[in-house]
Amino acid sequence: MRCSSCQTENRNEVRFCEECGAPFARSCPRCGTEVQPGTRFCGECGTQLLERPAAAADRDLPDSERKRVT
């Protein structure tokens, strides 16, 4: 991702420019509406923007360590 302030190329997953610290504007991947950093859902279309950390961590567990719920 290229910083609009200093034109430095940054990694896609960063929220701020690694060179000058300028915040990156985020947009919803579904409707394109600009959203604030840290927003979990788009206010325009309701698309989930950020995964809950616990949900992401659960997927990485091997089956032997998952709790079986019936």
C-alpha positions in Angstrom: 0.0 0.0 0.0 1.4 3.3 -1.0 1.3 6.3 1.4 -0.5 9.3 0.0 1.6 11.6 2.2 5.2 10.5 1.5 4.7 7.9 -1.3 6.5 5.1 0.6 5.4 1.6 -0.2 4.1 -0.2 2.9 2.9 -3.7 3.8 -0.9 -4.2 3.2 -1.7 -5.1 6.8 -0.4 -1.9 8.4 -2.8 0.9 9.5 -0.2 3.7 9.5 2.7 4.5 7.2 5.9 2.9 8.4 7.9 5.9 7.2 5.9 9.0 8.2 3.2 7.6 10.5 0.2 8.9 8.4 -3.0 6.9 9.0 -4.3 4.9 6.0 -7.9 5.4 5.1 -9.7 2.0 4.9 -12.6 1.2 2.7 -15.2 -1.5 2.8 -14.3 -4.3 0.4 -17.9 -4.8 -0.5 -19.3 -1.3 -1.1 -16.2 0.9 -1.0 -17.4 3.2 1.8 -14.5 4.7 3.8 -14.4 3.3 7.4 -12.4 4.3 10.5 -9.5 2.2 11.7 -10.6 -0.4 14.1 -14.2 -0.6 12.8 -15.5 -4.1 12.9 -18.5 -3.6 10.5 -19.2 -1.3 7.6 -21.8 1.3 8.6 -23.2 1.4 5.1 -23.7 -2.3 4.1 -22.9 -4.2 7.4 -20.0 -6.2 6.0 -17.7 -7.6 8.7 -14.3 -5.9 8.4 -12.3 -7.3 11.3 -12.3 -10.8 12.7 -12.6 -11.3 16.4 -9.2 -12.4 17.6 -10.6 -15.4 19.5 -12.3 -16.7 16.4 -9.1 -16.5 14.4 -7.2 -18.2 17.1 -9.7 -21.1 17.4 -9.2 -22.0 13.7 -5.5 -22.5 14.3 -6.0 -25.1 17.0 -5.6 -28.8 16.1 -8.7 -30.9 16.4 -7.2 -32.7 19.5 -7.2 -29.4 21.4 -10.7 -28.2 20.4 -13.6 -28.5 22.8 -16.3 -30.8 21.5 -19.8 -29.3 22.0 -23.0 -31.4 21.4 
